[in-house]
C-alpha cells in the first residue's frame, strides 16, 4: 500500500510536470492578455504532426523531430494570434476565445483530413527500460520531462521578474494603457508572449508524445484540457500556481487511476476543480485574482 | 518647443477637440485650464500618441509627431505623467522607475538617472524596494513624475498632478514642478487647481468644449477672472 502510494505519487509528479508546462504556456497568454486561447492544444498538435511527418518522410531522428515540433507549434500559434487575437485587441475577450475555438475545430479537421490514419508513430527521445530507485520504477524520459518542466519554470520566472522584457511584460499585464504611455509596444509584447507560450506548449507536447510514441488528433483537445485544468487549479495567471496546479493534477490522476480506475479518475479531477472554483481560491489563495497577474 | 495646430480628435462621431491651436515655449511652464470635459486629457493623449488626431498637426521642435505611436513620441522626447498617477502597484519603486526608462539602452545613464531621482525624491529612496501600491498618494505622484523623467524627456506633460492630494502635498508637487522647470525641463501642465497652476505657470490657456477660448500670462489677468471663465463658463457673446 505504502509502496503503491509512493509509486503513484512519483508517476503523478512525472505526468504532472508535463501538465505544469502546458499550464505555464496558458498562464503566459492569460496573464498578459487576460484572454483564453482554446487553440493552444491544437496548435501544439499541428507541430507534433509536422514532427511526425519529417520522421516518416525523411527518417529524421528524435532531435530534429523535436525541433520541428516546437517550431511547428510556434508557427501554428502565430497563425492563431494573427487571426483571433491581433484583430481584437482591447475588445471583448470572449470574441478571441470563441474565435480560437473555431480555429481549434479547423486545425483538428485539417489534421484528420490530411492524415486520415488515427494514430501516427512518434520517435522516443530516450528508448531505454525504466530504472529503479528504492523500489520505485522511474522512466528516464519522464524524468527528462520533469527536469524540463523545472527548467522551464525557473527560466520563465527569471525572464518575467529579472529581465527588461519581463518588466515590460508585467507592465503590459497589469496596465496596458500606462505601459503604452511609457513607450512599451504592448502589441509586440503580447505577440512575443504568445509565441513563447506556443514554444513552451510545443516542448511540453513533444515530451508527452515522445513518451507515448504516438500522436492522434485527440491530442489537441487533451492538451487544452489538461493545461486549462492545471492553470485553474493553480489559480489563474500565476507562474508558481501553474506548476503546483499541474503537479497536483498529475498526482490526483495517478492515485485516482490506481485506486478507482480511469472513469472515476477524471470525475475526481473535476470534483477537485469544482471545489477549487467554489472556494474561489486556487492554490495561490489569499490574493484577489486581479492582483496576481503573472 | 511644442506646436499644436488646429487639432481635431474624435471618439467615434463626437469631436472632443474641435480644432485646438496652442504652443508651449521651451524652458517654460505652460498651463492648460478648463472645466471637466473640456478636452484637456484628450489633448494630452493626442500629443502623447495614445489617440490619433483626425486632423491638424502636432510638432515638437519642428519635428512632426502627429499620429505617431506612443513609443515614437517618447523617443522624440515627450513623457506623460498620467492622470491618477497610474504607477504599477505590484512593482517595486525601483522597477517602476526602470519601466520609465524602457526605451533607453544606456545602462550606465539609467543607473545615474535613477540615483538622481532618489536625490531629488528622498522619500522614494527610502521606499526603493517597496511595492508602489503601498505608497501614499503624494509618494505615488512623485514616483509617477520620476518614472516619466526616467525617459529623459525634453517636454513633460502632466495631467492633473494635484488630483485627490492633500493641500500640503499639492504644495510640494508644485514646488517640484517649479524645480524641474528651473533645471531646464519644459512643462505642459493640465490642472483643475487654477489657483496653484497660475502661481507657477509662465503662460496659460483656457479650454472650453474642445476649443481654446482664452490665453494669457498669469500677471496680466485677474485670477478671479480666469477662474470665472474656467469653471463658470465664459461670457463671450459668440
Interface residues (C-beta under 8 A of the other chain):
Chain A: X164 X167 X168 X170 X171 X174 X175 X177 X178 X179 X180 X181 X182 X183 X184 X185 X291 X293
Chain B: X48 X50 X69 X70 X71 X73 X74 X75 X80 X82 X86 X88 X89 X90 X91 X95 X98 X99 X100 X102 X103 X147 X151
